[in-house]
Amino acid sequence: MATKLYIGGLPYSTTQEELQSAFAQAGTVSSATIIVDKMTGRSRGFGFVEMASDEEAQKAIEMWNGKDFGGRKLTVNEAKPLEPRAPRGNGGGYGGGRQSW
């Protein structure tokens, strides 16, 4: 079973190919994704790597957590499932509604 890892502290210039290549040293990488800002398209400095097995994921954590990658210290751990968010509502902020006097 594949295990998804959270990778934090990535240099903003890191490509998905570089991320996949680095984690391939620990085993088979099923996927590598760098999260980008919706508005600017620039990296947000973190991503996810899916390893083919739990053993390879553990090896990747041991190999990369706390280690230097492109001048930045990585945080690598097992990704937590995305928790559902509360509905955002349909107001725009900016104070109350219209008052009719």
C-alpha positions in Angstrom: 0.0 0.0 0.0 1.3 3.4 -0.9 2.1 6.0 1.8 1.8 9.7 1.3 4.4 11.9 2.9 4.3 15.6 3.6 7.4 17.5 2.6 7.8 21.0 4.2 10.6 23.5 3.9 11.2 23.1 0.2 13.2 25.8 -1.6 10.7 27.7 -3.7 12.8 26.9 -6.8 12.4 23.1 -6.4 10.7 21.3 -9.3 8.6 18.2 -9.1 11.2 16.3 -11.0 13.9 17.3 -8.4 11.6 16.3 -5.6 10.9 12.9 -7.2 14.5 12.3 -8.0 15.6 13.0 -4.4 13.0 10.7 -2.8 13.7 8.0 -5.3 16.9 7.4 -3.4 14.7 5.8 -0.7 12.6 3.7 -3.0 9.9 3.8 -5.6 8.1 7.1 -5.9 4.5 6.8 -7.1 3.9 10.5 -7.3 5.5 13.8 -6.3 3.6 17.1 -6.2 4.7 20.6 -5.2 1.8 22.8 -4.0 1.6 26.1 -5.8 -0.3 29.3 -5.0 -3.5 29.6 -7.1 -3.1 33.3 -7.8 0.6 33.5 -8.6 1.5 30.0 -9.7 4.6 30.1 -7.5 5.6 27.3 -5.1 4.3 27.5 -1.5 7.4 25.7 -0.2 5.8 22.3 0.5 4.6 19.3 -1.3 3.7 15.6 -1.1 5.5 12.5 -2.2 3.7 9.1 -2.4 6.0 6.1 -1.8 5.1 2.7 -3.1 5.3 0.9 0.3 5.3 1.7 4.0 8.9 0.5 4.3 10.1 2.9 1.6 8.2 5.8 3.2 9.8 5.1 6.5 13.2 5.0 4.8 12.5 8.3 3.1 11.5 9.9 6.4 14.7 8.7 8.1 16.8 9.8 5.0 15.3 13.4 4.6 13.6 14.6 7.8 15.7 17.4 9.2 18.3 17.3 6.4 19.4 20.1 4.2 17.9 20.3 0.7 18.9 23.2 -1.5 19.9 25.3 1.5 16.7 24.6 3.6 16.0 22.1 6.3 13.2 19.7 5.3 10.3 18.5 7.5 9.2 15.1 6.3 6.5 13.0 7.9 3.4 10.9 7.1 0.7 13.1 5.6 -2.5 13.5 7.6 -5.8 13.1 5.8 -7.4 16.3 4.7 -10.1 17.3 7.3 -13.4 18.6 6.0 -13.8 22.4 6.3 -16.8 24.2 7.6 -18.9 26.0 4.9 -17.6 29.5 4.2 -20.9 31.3 4.1 -21.8 33.8 1.5 -21.1 37.1 3.2 -18.4 39.4 2.0 -17.2 40.8 5.3 -17.1 44.6 5.4 -19.6 44.9 8.3 -23.3 44.4 8.5 -26.0 44.4 5.9 -28.3 47.1 4.7 -30.3 49.1 7.2 -33.6 50.5 6.2 -34.6 53.4 8.4 
